[in-house]
Amino acid sequence: MALVDSKEMFRKAYEGKYAIGAFNINNMEIVQGILRGAAACNSAVILQTSKSALNYAGPGCLHAMVKAIIDETGVDAALHLDHGPDLETVKVCIENGFTSVMFDGSHFEYEENVAKTKEVVEYAHAHGVVVEAELGKLEGVEDEVKVESGHGSYTDPDQAVDFVTRTGVDSLAVAIGTSHGAYKFAGEAKLDFDRLAVITQKLEQAGFKQYPIVLHGASSVDPAVIELCNKYGAQLKGAKGIPNEMLRKAASMAVCKINMDTDIRLTMTGAIRQAFAENPEKFDPRGYLGAARTMIQELVEAKIKNVLGSENSMN
């Protein structure tokens, strides 16, 4: 049990043809639910925070909370910055004990993305921290990340090789059809697995063997959870995510990390709405937050067993 980086996780995931779940955290109940779910499955896991989460809870508090619950549950977990906007935010996270950081320069022009990512990599590696970066643009909304429909772009395989070579980044988030938020598809879901295979092949040909690919915007947006939320007053019409079978296929390829934020948010919201509606006379936060924690644990266990395939990855 330890707070670790993702190198060994990704090596084992690549060889075992599964993916590590990366779940966004904001408070104690979410951290407990995720780590208890991972412990029940004997699975390594990644806990990640956006800049908004850093502002909400504070990096020192998040680190201390994660470390304490890791000690309690006996899980190997990485603490990761998700969509870091600049070097300053990266430095704050590293100073507060984060073991992994992502710099998201995908909204910059290519050469600027390369230069800024390389700067982050040099700083992080000097402090023993691994780095994820992004190439291509995912549509949708997640905290500070906002890309309007029609303004996304898929990852170019040749550019991916050049980017990894020049920046030295440890893992790469690619755009193959996923999107952020709860409204991912107007029609049928479609991921470009051929593009993913070509990216992997070209990286291997360039000498990057078993290079870990990351999939952002990969929540399933379970219809049953949407129904639960809407039953108790939410208005989430048309919410739609990535089918589990597509995520499992990605995990069997080069995708070693799959990000799921929206599913955590929806599950917590559904549990709390249900508790409020069914127990209107109660006002103890431990009741409704405890119910949310339990439902999050159940969600994480289901993801590990049925989607990620990372069960028993700590063996």
C-alpha positions as CSV (number, residue, x, y, z in Angstrom):
1,M,0.0,0.0,0.0
2,A,1.5,3.3,-1.0
3,L,1.1,6.6,-2.7
4,V,3.0,5.8,-6.0
5,D,3.5,7.2,-9.5
6,S,1.9,5.4,-12.5
7,K,4.9,3.9,-14.2
8,E,4.6,0.4,-12.8
9,M,0.8,0.5,-13.0
10,F,1.0,1.3,-16.7
11,R,3.6,-1.3,-17.4
12,K,1.5,-4.0,-15.9
13,A,-1.7,-2.7,-17.5
14,Y,-0.1,-2.7,-21.0
15,E,1.1,-6.2,-20.6
16,G,-2.1,-7.4,-19.0
17,K,-4.3,-5.6,-21.6
18,Y,-6.4,-3.7,-19.1
19,A,-6.5,-0.1,-17.9
20,I,-6.2,1.7,-14.6
21,G,-9.2,3.8,-13.6
22,A,-8.5,7.5,-13.0
23,F,-11.3,9.0,-11.0
24,N,-11.7,12.7,-10.1
25,I,-11.9,13.6,-6.4
26,N,-13.2,16.7,-4.5
27,N,-14.0,15.6,-1.0
28,M,-13.5,12.9,1.7
29,E,-16.5,10.8,0.7
30,I,-15.5,10.5,-2.9
31,V,-11.9,9.5,-2.0
32,Q,-13.2,6.9,0.5
33,G,-15.7,5.5,-2.0
34,I,-13.1,5.2,-4.8
35,L,-10.3,3.7,-2.6
36,R,-12.7,1.3,-0.8
37,G,-14.0,0.1,-4.2
38,A,-10.4,-0.4,-5.4
39,A,-9.5,-2.2,-2.2
40,A,-12.5,-4.6,-2.6
41,C,-11.1,-5.5,-6.1
42,N,-7.4,-5.5,-5.1
43,S,-6.9,-2.9,-7.9
44,A,-4.4,-0.1,-8.2
45,V,-6.1,3.2,-9.0
46,I,-5.5,6.9,-9.9
47,L,-7.0,9.7,-8.0
48,Q,-7.0,13.0,-9.9
49,T,-7.9,16.6,-9.2
50,S,-8.7,19.5,-11.5
51,K,-7.6,23.0,-10.8
52,S,-11.1,23.7,-9.6
53,A,-10.8,20.8,-7.1
54,L,-7.5,22.3,-5.9
55,N,-9.2,25.6,-5.3
56,Y,-12.1,23.9,-3.6
57,A,-10.3,21.7,-1.2
58,G,-6.6,22.8,-1.3
59,P,-3.7,20.7,-2.5
60,G,-2.3,20.0,1.0
61,C,-5.6,18.8,2.3
62,L,-6.2,16.6,-0.7
63,H,-2.8,15.0,-0.4
64,A,-3.2,14.4,3.4
65,M,-6.7,13.0,2.9
66,V,-5.6,10.6,0.1
67,K,-2.5,9.5,2.0
68,A,-4.6,8.7,5.2
69,I,-7.2,6.7,3.3
70,I,-4.5,4.8,1.3
71,D,-3.1,3.8,4.7
72,E,-6.5,2.7,5.8
73,T,-7.5,0.7,2.7
74,G,-4.1,-0.7,1.6
75,V,-4.4,0.4,-2.0
76,D,-1.6,1.5,-4.3
77,A,-2.8,4.8,-5.7
78,A,-1.3,7.7,-7.7
79,L,-2.3,11.3,-6.9
80,H,-2.6,13.1,-10.2
81,L,-3.2,16.6,-11.5
82,D,-5.8,16.5,-14.2
83,H,-5.7,19.1,-17.0
84,G,-3.1,21.3,-15.4
85,P,-3.3,24.7,-17.2
86,D,0.3,26.0,-16.5
87,L,3.6,25.3,-14.9
88,E,2.7,27.2,-11.8
89,T,-0.2,24.8,-11.0
90,V,2.1,21.9,-11.7
91,K,4.7,23.2,-9.3
92,V,2.0,23.7,-6.5
93,C,1.0,20.0,-6.9
94,I,4.5,18.7,-6.9
95,E,5.3,20.8,-3.8
96,N,2.3,19.2,-2.1
97,G,3.3,15.6,-2.8
98,F,1.4,14.7,-6.0
99,T,3.1,11.8,-7.8
100,S,1.8,12.5,-11.3
101,V,0.8,15.6,-13.2
102,M,-0.9,16.4,-16.5
103,F,-0.2,19.5,-18.5
104,D,-2.9,20.2,-21.0
105,G,-1.6,22.4,-23.8
106,S,-3.9,21.0,-26.4
107,H,-5.6,24.4,-26.9
108,F,-2.3,26.0,-27.9
109,E,-0.8,25.9,-31.4
110,Y,1.3,22.7,-31.9
111,E,4.8,24.2,-31.4
112,E,3.7,26.1,-28.3
113,N,2.2,22.9,-26.9
114,V,5.5,21.2,-27.5
115,A,7.5,23.9,-25.8
116,K,5.3,24.3,-22.8
117,T,5.0,20.5,-22.3
118,K,8.8,20.1,-22.5
119,E,9.2,22.7,-19.8
120,V,6.8,20.9,-17.5
121,V,8.5,17.6,-18.2
122,E,11.9,18.9,-17.4
123,Y,10.7,20.4,-14.1
124,A,8.6,17.4,-13.0
125,H,11.2,14.8,-13.9
126,A,13.8,16.7,-11.9
127,H,11.5,16.2,-8.9
128,G,10.7,12.5,-9.6
129,V,7.2,13.1,-10.9
130,V,5.7,11.6,-14.1
131,V,3.9,13.7,-16.7
132,E,0.9,13.2,-19.0
133,A,0.1,15.5,-21.9
134,E,-2.6,15.9,-24.4
135,L,-2.6,16.0,-28.2
136,G,-5.8,16.7,-30.1
137,K,-8.9,18.4,-28.7
138,L,-11.8,16.7,-27.0
139,E,-15.2,18.4,-27.3
140,G,-17.3,19.1,-24.2
141,V,-17.1,20.7,-20.8
142,E,-15.2,19.6,-17.7
143,D,-14.4,22.4,-15.1
144,E,-12.1,24.8,-16.9
145,V,-11.9,22.7,-20.1
146,K,-14.4,23.9,-22.6
147,V,-14.4,23.0,-26.3
148,E,-17.5,23.7,-28.3
149,S,-19.1,21.1,-30.7
150,G,-17.3,21.2,-34.1
151,H,-14.1,22.6,-32.6
152,G,-12.5,19.3,-31.5
153,S,-9.8,17.6,-33.5
154,Y,-8.5,14.0,-33.5
155,T,-4.9,13.2,-32.7
156,D,-2.6,12.9,-35.7
157,P,-0.4,9.7,-35.4
158,D,2.7,11.2,-37.0
159,Q,2.4,14.3,-34.8
160,A,2.0,12.1,-31.8
161,V,5.4,10.5,-32.4
162,D,7.0,13.9,-32.9
163,F,5.4,15.2,-29.8
164,V,6.5,12.3,-27.5
165,T,10.0,12.4,-29.0
166,R,10.5,16.1,-28.5
167,T,8.8,16.5,-25.1
168,G,9.8,13.3,-23.3
169,V,6.3,13.0,-21.8
170,D,5.6,9.8,-20.0
171,S,2.0,9.2,-21.3
172,L,-0.2,10.7,-23.9
173,A,-3.9,11.6,-23.9
174,V,-5.3,11.2,-27.4
175,A,-8.5,12.3,-29.1
176,I,-10.3,9.4,-30.8
177,G,-13.9,10.4,-30.4
178,T,-14.6,10.7,-26.6
179,S,-15.7,14.0,-25.1
180,H,-16.0,15.6,-21.7
181,G,-19.3,15.9,-19.8
182,A,-22.6,14.1,-19.7
183,Y,-23.7,14.8,-23.3
184,K,-21.1,13.0,-25.4
185,F,-23.1,11.9,-28.5
186,A,-26.2,13.2,-30.3
187,G,-26.3,9.9,-32.3
188,E,-24.5,6.6,-32.0
189,A,-21.2,6.5,-30.1
190,K,-18.2,5.9,-32.2
191,L,-14.5,5.7,-31.3
192,D,-11.7,5.6,-33.9
193,F,-9.9,2.4,-32.9
194,D,-8.1,2.3,-36.2
195,R,-6.5,5.7,-35.3
196,L,-5.6,4.4,-31.9
197,A,-3.9,1.3,-33.4
198,V,-1.9,3.5,-35.9
199,I,-0.7,5.8,-33.1
200,T,0.5,2.8,-31.1
201,Q,2.2,1.2,-34.1
202,K,4.0,4.4,-35.1
203,L,5.2,5.0,-31.5
204,E,6.5,1.4,-31.4
205,Q,8.3,1.9,-34.7
206,A,9.9,5.0,-33.3
207,G,11.3,3.1,-30.3
208,F,8.5,3.8,-27.8
209,K,7.7,0.2,-26.8
210,Q,4.6,-0.3,-24.6
211,Y,3.9,3.4,-24.6
212,P,0.9,4.2,-22.4
213,I,-2.1,6.0,-24.0
214,V,-4.7,7.8,-22.0
215,L,-8.4,8.2,-22.7
216,H,-10.1,11.3,-21.4
217,G,-13.9,11.9,-21.4
218,A,-14.6,8.2,-20.9
219,S,-17.6,8.2,-18.5
220,S,-20.3,5.7,-19.5
221,V,-23.1,8.0,-18.2
222,D,-25.2,4.9,-17.1
223,P,-28.8,5.3,-18.1
224,A,-29.9,3.8,-14.7
225,V,-28.0,6.6,-12.9
226,I,-29.6,9.3,-15.1
227,E,-33.0,7.7,-14.4
228,L,-32.3,7.9,-10.7
229,C,-31.3,11.5,-10.8
230,N,-34.2,12.5,-13.0
231,K,-36.7,10.5,-10.8
232,Y,-35.7,12.8,-7.9
233,G,-35.8,16.1,-9.6
234,A,-32.9,16.4,-11.9
235,Q,-33.2,17.5,-15.5
236,L,-30.7,15.5,-17.5
237,K,-32.5,14.7,-20.7
238,G,-30.3,13.4,-23.5
239,A,-27.3,12.6,-21.4
240,K,-25.2,9.9,-23.1
241,G,-21.8,8.4,-22.6
242,I,-19.3,5.9,-23.9
243,P,-20.6,2.3,-24.0
244,N,-18.8,-0.1,-21.7
245,E,-17.8,-2.5,-24.5
246,M,-16.0,0.3,-26.3
247,L,-14.0,1.3,-23.2
248,R,-13.1,-2.4,-22.6
249,K,-11.8,-2.7,-26.2
250,A,-9.7,0.5,-25.7
251,A,-8.3,-1.0,-22.4
252,S,-7.3,-4.2,-24.3
253,M,-5.2,-2.1,-26.7
254,A,-2.7,0.5,-25.7
255,V,-5.0,2.6,-23.4
256,C,-3.5,2.2,-19.9
257,K,-5.5,5.0,-18.1
258,I,-9.2,5.7,-18.5
259,N,-10.6,9.0,-17.0
260,M,-14.0,9.0,-15.4
261,D,-15.2,12.2,-13.7
262,T,-18.8,12.6,-14.8
263,D,-19.8,9.1,-13.7
264,I,-18.7,10.0,-10.1
265,R,-20.6,13.3,-10.1
266,L,-23.8,11.7,-11.4
267,T,-23.6,8.9,-9.0
268,M,-23.1,11.2,-6.0
269,T,-25.9,13.5,-7.2
270,G,-28.3,10.6,-7.6
271,A,-27.6,9.2,-4.2
272,I,-28.0,12.5,-2.5
273,R,-31.2,13.4,-4.4
274,Q,-32.7,10.1,-3.4
275,A,-31.8,10.5,0.2
276,F,-33.3,14.0,0.3
277,A,-36.5,12.9,-1.3
278,E,-37.0,9.7,0.7
279,N,-36.0,11.2,4.0
280,P,-37.2,14.8,4.0
281,E,-37.2,15.0,7.8
282,K,-33.5,14.1,8.1
283,F,-30.7,16.7,8.0
284,D,-27.6,14.9,9.1
285,P,-24.9,15.2,6.3
286,R,-23.4,11.9,7.3
287,G,-26.6,10.2,6.2
288,Y,-26.8,11.5,2.6
289,L,-23.0,11.7,2.1
290,G,-22.6,8.2,3.5
291,A,-25.2,7.0,1.0
292,A,-23.3,8.7,-1.8
293,R,-20.0,7.2,-0.6
294,T,-21.5,3.7,-0.7
295,M,-22.9,4.2,-4.2
296,I,-19.5,5.5,-5.4
297,Q,-17.8,2.4,-4.0
298,E,-20.3,0.2,-5.9
299,L,-19.7,2.2,-9.1
300,V,-15.9,1.9,-8.9
301,E,-16.1,-1.9,-8.2
302,A,-18.3,-2.3,-11.2
303,K,-16.0,-0.2,-13.4
304,I,-12.9,-2.2,-12.3
305,K,-14.6,-5.6,-12.9
306,N,-16.7,-4.9,-16.0
307,V,-14.9,-2.1,-17.9
308,L,-11.3,-1.6,-16.8
309,G,-10.3,-5.2,-16.2
310,S,-7.8,-4.1,-13.5
311,E,-9.1,-6.5,-10.7
312,N,-6.2,-8.1,-8.8
313,S,-3.7,-5.7,-10.4
314,M,-1.9,-5.2,-7.1
315,N,-0.9,-8.9,-7.0
